[in-house]
């Protein structure tokens, strides 16, 4: 039996499961089936976005799930083209209409879109929508400390979450340290590095063999011990189960250091993901 997923308490008092289920590219009936199965496997956090074009599928999965709505955490994200205050408010409302939900448990500004310099307006819109009860918790994605400091200074509200690219080849040590110092929970998108070279790395393979685990499980366990919340995606039941079966073993300090030491200057893969940096 899979060990239940523990929760983190965020800086606003809400809770977030220690691992979530990424839904990018899961659309239509097949996407709904994959999400329902993930919930049945034990996932309680579904991560979506306006730009993923699957908020409707996420809402349908929530309705079909045997798990009560109040026990699930559903995330979506505001795209860069809707950062002006009124557009941000309307976009969140449309997100909820598409999903058929009366609130999101976590809603993020998808990226700062610095060329337009409206991310503080977007953040203020989320702050106000949270006060209205449409959003339970709010955060950002792909933001740097300079963006976060400005938002906090101009609105008085610090994000609960910053969801960023994070995997062994891009461990983001400085940013994670800044998050921890400022009470922001790190979430990891692409936690397995697109399941490519990271999972074939000899260091990770050696650690996995020593624990009788898969490379993916070792990498996800590394995220958990960093205090980050990974968001792996898998359509199949076997892989979904594998990815969440990571709470019954631990990596040593030396193993953690070895995985983190795989970081490389060219480790980022963000430029391969148009859904992250869309600005039009």
N, C-alpha and C positions, 0 to 999 in steps of 0.2 A: 504494500500500500504506500502511495506517495505521501511524504511528509507534508503537512499543510504549510502554505506559504505564510511567513510572518509579515507583520506590518511595520512600516516606519511612521512615526508621528511627525508631521510637517510643522513649519514655524507658525502656521495659523491654527494648529490644533486638529486639523483633519488627518486622516491616515491614508497611507498608500502602500499597497503590497510590495514586498521586496523584489519581486520579479513580475513583469507584465508580458502581455502578448501583443506583438507588433502586427498590424493589419495592412501595411502598405502592400498594394497589388492584390489584395483579397477583395474581389468584387462580385456582385451578382449572387446567384443562388449558391454557386460553389464556395464563394467567400463566406456566406452565411453559415453554410454547413461546417466549414473549417472553424469558424469562431464559436459556434455552438459546441462543437466537439472540444475545443480548447477549454471552454467553461466547464464542461463535464469532466475534463481531465484535472481541473483544480485551479485554473487561472481565474483571477478575479479582477484583473486590470486589462482593459482593451484600449490600445493606443491608435487613434485615427487622426485625420486632419481634413480640413476643407479641401486641400489640394489632392488628397488621395481619391476623392470622388467615390467614397464608400460609406459615408456616414449613414445613409439609409440602410445599407447592409448591416452595419454595426447595431443600429436600433432594432432591426428585425431579429438579429441574433440575441439581443437582450430579451426581447419579448418571447422568443422560442425557448430560451434557456430555462432549465428547471430551478435555477438559483434565483431567489428573490432580487428584485432590482436594488434594494437597499444594501445588498451584500456585494454589489458589483461597483467597480470604479471605471467610468468611461471618460476618455480623454479625446479632445479634438484641438485643432490649431487654426489660428487666424492667418490667412495668407498676406504676403507683403503688399499686394495691390489694394488691400482694404484697411490701411492703417489710419486714414483720416477718421476722426472720432465718430461721425455719423455713419460712415461706411462700416466701421468696426462693429458698432452696435447692431446694424442691420445684418451683417455677416454672421454674427453669433446667433441672432434670432433665426436666420435661415438655416444655420447648422442644426439648431434644435428642431425646427420644423421637418427637415429632411430625415433626421433620426427618429422623429416621433417621441422625443423625450422632453420632460419639463425642466431638466437641468443637466448640465455636465458636471461631473465630479472634479475634473481638472481641465482647464482650458489655457492654451499657451499661445503667445505671439510667436509665430513659426520662425521668424528671423528678423533682425533689426532693419533690414532694407535701408542701409545708411544713406544711399543715394537720394532718397526722398526725405529722410530725416523726420519721419512722423511717428516713430515708434513710441515716443512718450505719450502722444495722443492715443495711440492704440492701447497702451498700458492703462491709461486713465479710463478708457472705455471699459476694460475688463474689471478694473477696480469698482466702477459704478455698477456694472452688471452683477458683480459678486454681492454687492450690498442689496441688490434687488432680489437676490436668491436664484438667479438663472445659472450662476456658476458657484460651485462650492469652494473651489480652490483655484488659484491662478498662478501662472508661471510663464516662462519663456523658453525658447529653443534657439540654439546657435548664437547666443549673446556672449559678449566679452565683458570683463569687469568694468571697462569704461562705460559701456552701455548701461550696465546694472547700477553703477554708482549714480549716473545721471537720472535714471528713472526713480531711484529711491529719493534722491535729493529734491526732485520736482513734484513728486506725488506723495511722498512719505510712506510708501508701501514697498517692501522688499518682496520679490518673487519667492514663491515656495519651492519652485523647481526650475532648473535650467537643464533642458534636454540637449545633449551635445553628442557629436561623434566621439565614440570612446571604444577602444579595443586594444589588444596588446601592442600593435604596431603604432598606435596613437594614444598613449595613456593619459595625456592631459594632466600631468602632475600639478603644474602651477595653478591651473584653473580649478582643479578639485580642491586644492588647498585653500584657494580664495573662497570657494563655495562654503567649505566647512567653517572658515573663520566668520562668515557672514550668515550662517544659518540657512543656507540654500541646499536642497537635496539635488544631487547630480543624478540625472537619468541618462542612460546610454542607448543612443540609436546606432544601428549596425554593430551590435556588441560582439558579433563573431567575425567582423571584418568581411562581410559578404560571404562567409563560409568558404573563403578561398585559401590563400597561402597561409593565413594565420593558423588554420586547422591542420595544416601539413607541416607546421614548423617543428623541427626535431626536438626543441626544448619542450614544447607543449606535449608532443607525442610521448616523450620520455616520462614526463610527470604523469600523464594519463595512464601509461602502462603501470607505473608504480602504485597507482590507486585503483587499478582495475576499472577505469572510467574511460569515457570517450574524450577526445580533444575538446569538443564543444562543451561538455560538462566541466572540464577544467577551466576553460575560459570564462564560463558563466559563474563558476565558483569564485574566480578571481575578482570579477565585478562585485559580487556580493561582499567579499571581504574588504574591498575598497570602500564599501558603503554606498556604492552606486546601484541604481535600479536598472538592470538590463531589460531590453524589450526585444527578445528574439522572435522571429516569425517562422512559422512552419505550418504548412497546409495539412500534412499527414499526422495521424494520431500517434504513431510510434515516435516520430521526432518531437512532437509536442510533449509527450510524456518524458522523453529523454531530457529535454531542455529544462523541465521543472524539477527533475529528480536530482537536485544539487544541494539539499539541505541536510544530508546525512553523512557528509564527510567534510574535511577541511584541508586547506593547503598550509604547509609550514611557512614560517617567515622567509626561509631561503627560497622556497618554491614561488612565493608571491614576488619576491625580489627578482627572481629569474624571469618570470613572465613580464613584469614591468620593464625589465631591462631589454626587452625586445623592441622597445620604442625606436622609431627611426624617423629621420627628417621628412622622408617622402611617404610617411604612413597614412596620410589623410586620403580618403576616398570620396569626400563630399562633392567634388566637381563631377562625379559620375551620377549624381542623384538630382535630376531636375526638379523633383518635388520639394526639395529642401530650399533651394535658392530662387524659386520663381518670384519675379517681381512685377509682372504685368497683370 
